[in-house]
Amino acid sequence: MGQSSNRFYYKKNRLKQLRAFCHAAQTGSISKAADRLFLSQPSVSLQIKALEREFDTTLFERRGPSIALTPAGKTLYELAIPLIEGIDSLSDTFAMHQGQVESGELDIAAGESAILYILPDMMKRFNESYPNVKLRLHNVTGKARLEQLRSNEVDFAVGSLLEIPKDISFHPVYTYDPVLITPPNHPLLKKKPFSLQEITPYGLIMPSPQLSTWGVAKTVFRENEVEYRVTLEAGSWEVIKRYVKMGLGISIVTNICLTEKEELGQISLAKYFPKRHYGIVMRKGKFLTPAARRFIEMMDPEFFISMNIP
């Protein structure tokens, strides 16, 4: 009787145990999982130990102050995370099946380019259609963006991805061309035809080396044996455009950041630089809330068909 009652207790509390386990897996820390769940650290540890006893396995291995999933832990996480995400968004999913998306939250990770030039109209349209959904934009790029996707801090990301990890999916939606921008009436605008070597005498204004634009530019210059010098680094495309217009240098951008209002000279670099694709970045197997599905459908009505997602 005692053993049967213990088994019933564990099953009754399995949802709490699995939720604690999933948050610990996402954060790599018992204490961080406890903070997320507003529980004590010992409580989270006990819930994970209860799962380990039930499945007669070890779910985590300790690596200094952090923890990492064992092979058995990875298997359980892959099975459990869709269940936890589905339960946590059950009320929103029910509302969607009733033809409504009345409330909820939507977290989107994006870099500066997407936030400034892709998302504004989309955010406005979504807000007008679903005014009670709370929207949050997370201004992150690179590894930080991938970490937020993996830790379930955001629903999806909008941006560019040059290298796609195995656990991440990327669906391109927008394509932009590389452009050299100069002050108006710059001597390079008169070069017909234009050669990449023409850039050498002029100082470049470039974004932070942490951004992928830098890496692409360095690769292209090296492959074409072009010497170059960077005279100014700036962290914003709007700042770069302004300084180019002032005559402080020239720059290489994708035309995602260009409108017809800029008083800038423009030279296509499509002959030398690859096109840049921006789109939807997600963790594979991610359970999408109704709000996330609606936003993605606004961006690309064919997304779920093309990605074979029901």
N, C-alpha and C positions, 0 to 999 in steps of 0.2 A: 504493500500500500504506500509506504514512504517513498520507494523508488518511483512508483507510478505518479505520485503527486509531484515529485521533483521534476519529472519529465514534462508534466503539464505546466509547471511554473516556468520552465525554460521556454516552452513553446509560446506561452502567453506573453513573455517578454522578448521574444525573438526579434520583433521589429525594432525595439530600442537597442538591442544588442547589435543588430546589423547596421543600424544607423551610426552607432558609436564606432563600429569597425570601419565603415566606409569613410567617415570623416578622419579617422586616424590614418587610413591608407592615403587619403588625398593630401593631408597636411604633413605626413611623415613624422607626426608627433602626438603623443597622448595628451599633453598639456594643451596644445593648440586645438585638438578635437574637443577637449573639455570646454575651452573658451567658446568655441562655435556653438556648442550645445547647451551652454549655461549650466554645466554640471561640474562636479568636483573631479579632479584627476583620478582619485581612487575609484570613483563610481564608473568612469569609462574603462579603467583597467579591469574591474570586476566583470563588466559586461563582455569584454573581449575574452577574458579567461573562461567565462561561461560558454562562449561559442567554441573555444578550443577544446573544452571538456566534452561538449556535445559531439563535435566532429572528430575527436580524438586525434588532433593534429596541432601543429604550431603554425600560427598565422603570421607572426612577425618575428624578425630577427633584429637585434639591437646593433646599431652602428654609432657608437659614441652617444651623443645626446639625442640622436634621431632613431627612427625605426624604419625598416623596409620590409615589404611583403616577401614571404617565402613563396615557393612555387604553389603550395596549397593555398596560401593567402591570395595570390593573384587569381587563381581559379574561382575562389569564393567571391572575390571582389567583382569579377566580370559577371557572375551570376546575380550578385546582390544589388549592384548599383542601379540597374534598370528598375528593380522592384522598389527601391527606396525613392528614386526620383519620381516614379509613377505614383506612389502613395502620397508623397509630399505635394504633388501638383494635382491631386485627385479632384479637388473642388473646381480648379480652373478647367481641367479636362471635361468635367461634367458640364460646366457652363458652355464650353465650346460645342459639345454635342447637342446642347439645347439651342445652339445658334447664337451664343453670346460669348463675348470676352469682356466681362464687366469689370474685372479687377485683376490684381496680380502684379508681379514685378518682372522687369526685363533688364538684364545686364549685358551690355555689349562692349567688347574690348576693341579698340581701334587706335591706329596711329594718327598723327596730325593730318596727314593727307586725306584719309578717309573722313575724319571728323570735320574738316573744313570744307571739303569739296564734293564728297559723295553723300554723306549722311544728312545734311541739313534739310533738304526737301523731303527725304524719307521720314525723318523724325517728325516733321510737321504733319505729313499725311497720316502717319500712324497715330499721333496725338489727337488729331481731329476725329479719327475713326474710333479710337479707344482711349478716351480722356481719363479714365480711372485706372489705367495701367501705369504704374510708376516706372519711369525710364531712368537708367543710369548708364552713362558713358564712362568707360575706363580708358584713359589716355596712356596706352602702353604699346610697346613694339617688341619684336625679337623674342628672346628667351622669356622675358617677363609675361608676354602675351600667351605663350605656350604653357607656362606654369599656371596661369589663371584658368586656362581651358582645362588642364589636367586636374586641377584642384577643385574644379566645379564652382569657381568664384564668378564665372560669367557663363551665359548661355551659349554664346558663339562670338566669333570675332569677324570684323570686316577689315580686309587689308590685302597686302601682297605677300606671297610666300615663295621664295626661290627654291628652298629645299624642304620637302614635305616629309616629316617623320612618319614612321609606320603607324603610329596610333592617332594620327591627325589626317583629316580629309580637307581638301581645298577644292572649291568649286568656283572657277573664274566667272565673273559677270561683266566686268568692264575692262576694256583694253585701251592703253594710252601709249603715245609715241614719245621717244626721247627728243629733246629739243635743246639747242644751245641758245641761251638768251644773252643779249647784249644791250648796252645803252642805245638809244635811237641814233641813227647816222654813224654807227660804229664802222671802222674800216673793213671788218670781216664780212659785213653785209654786202660788200661789193665784190667779194671773191666768187667768181663763177667759172668753173665749178668749184665748190668748197671741198677742201681736203682737211682731214683731222689734224694734220701737221701744222695747219695755220694757227692752231690754238697756242702753240708753244710760247710765243713772245708775250702772251697776255696772262695776267694773274687771274686765278680761279677763285671764286667764292663758292665754298662747298658746305654741305651740312655736316653734322657730327660724324666722325669715323664709325660710330656704332651703328649708323643707319646703313641699310643695304645698298643705297645709291653709291656710297663711297667705294664699297667693294667691287661693284660692277664697273665703275669708272676706272679704277686701278687696273682691273683685268683687261678692259678694252684698250687702255693706253699701252699696257705692256705688250699685248698681242700685236698692236700696230706700230710698236717701237716709237712711240711718241713721247717726247719729254714734256713735262708739265710742272707748274709750280702753283701751290695753293697759298694765296696771300691773306685769306680771311676765312675763318670757320664761323658759321652761324647756325643756330638750332631751329630756325623756323623758315619755311618757304616764303612766307610773307616778308620776313626780314631780308632774305636773300634777294627777292625781287626788287625791294626798295633800294638796297645798296647797289644792285646792278644798274638800276635806273639813274642813280646818283653818279655813276661812272667809277665806282670803286673796284670794278672787275667784271668778269663774265661768269656764267654758271651753266651747269648742265642739269636740267630738270626733266620730269615727264610732264606732258601737257595737261595732266590732271589739275595742275595748279594755275593754269593760264586761262584767262578770259579775254574777251575782246576789249576790255577796258584798260589793260596794261599798255603803257607807252614804252614798249620794249621791242628791240629787234629780235627776230626769231629765225633760226636756221635748223632745218631738220637734221637729225643725226641717225635717222633710221637705217642708213647704210652701214653704220658702225655699231650701234647699240641695239640690244634686243628690245622688243616691245615689253611693256610692263602690264601685268594682269592683276587686277584687284577683284576680290570676291569674298565668298563666305568660307570662314575657317572654323572647323568644328572638331571636337574630340570624337573619334569613331565610337559608335554605340551610345552616344549621348541621347538621353531622353529629352525631347524638346517640349517645352511648355506650350500651351495654346498661343500665348502672346508671342513667343519666339517663332512659332510656325507662321503666324499671321505676318510678322515683320519680314521674314524670309520670303514669303509668297509675294509681298509687295516689291521686294528687290528683284525677284526672278520667279514669275508664275510657273515656270517649268522645272523648278529646282527639285521638288520631291519626285517627279517622274524621272528626271535624268539621273538622280542619285538612287533610284529604286527604293525610296523610303515610303512606306504606306502612310 
